[in-house]
Amino acid sequence: MDVTGPETDWRSTNFRQKLVSQIDDAMRKAGVAHNKSSKDMESHVFMKAKTRVKYLYLFPEVTGVSKEVWNNPQK
């Protein structure tokens, strides 16, 4: 997952939209289906997270996509 940028950048609309796209890609590659949209999942994580690290850490847990897929999106 490509998440470079300053610590405060994670709250920006552009950064969040990039993560929504990456959720879609990771779930498609992992073959994971959900009842919630990637935007809904991102909003849920955003509301729970207090820091960028926590925000990024929660995605594999919420989506059911393994950390290996998140860390190696090319596979």
C-alpha positions, 0 to 999 in steps of 0.5 A: 500500500502506497501511503507516503506523506506527512503525518497530518496528510492522512486526514486530507480528502485526497489521501482518504480517497486514495485509500478508498481506491486501494481498499477496492484493489486489495479486496479484488485481488484477495477475492474478498467480498463485503456488504459495505462499500469501500467508502463506508469502510474507510469512513468507519476506520477514519472515525475510529482512528486518532493517528495515521498509524492507527488509521493505516493499521485498521484497514486489514482488520476491517476489510478482512484482507491480509496484511501481506496483500496490503503491504504487497499490492502488486502480487 
